[in-house]
């Protein structure tokens, strides 16, 4: 498995842990003050994972070494900034 893929799998594992913790807090009737920050954190983590997966796909499927040009790469970087925002 490529290093890039290992990082994605590790990120997914962290997200799974956040979701398990969130589920436990809800099941244990914890206050919204304890639940909302964790839910926001999981949301941001998922958004970050989505952006990383998009970047991985574009780099490895659309912009291969044989067809990438500087302008295409710059456009992609701008798109990625929007996705991460």
C-alpha positions, 0 to 999 in steps of 0.5 A: 500500500502506498504511503498516501493510501496509508495516510488515508486509512489512518485518517479514516481510523481516527474518524471512526474513533471520533464517531464511536466516542460521539455515539457513546456520548449520545447513548450516555445522555451527555449534555449538548455541551459535550456532544456538539464540539465532538460532532463539529470535530468529526465533521471537520475531520470528514471534510478534510478526508474528503479533500485529501481523497479528492486530491489523491484522485486528481493527482493519480487519475486525472493529472498523470505525469504524462498529461499534467501541465502547470496551468492544470495543476494551478487550477486544481490547487485553487479548486482544492483551496475552495474544497478545504474552505 
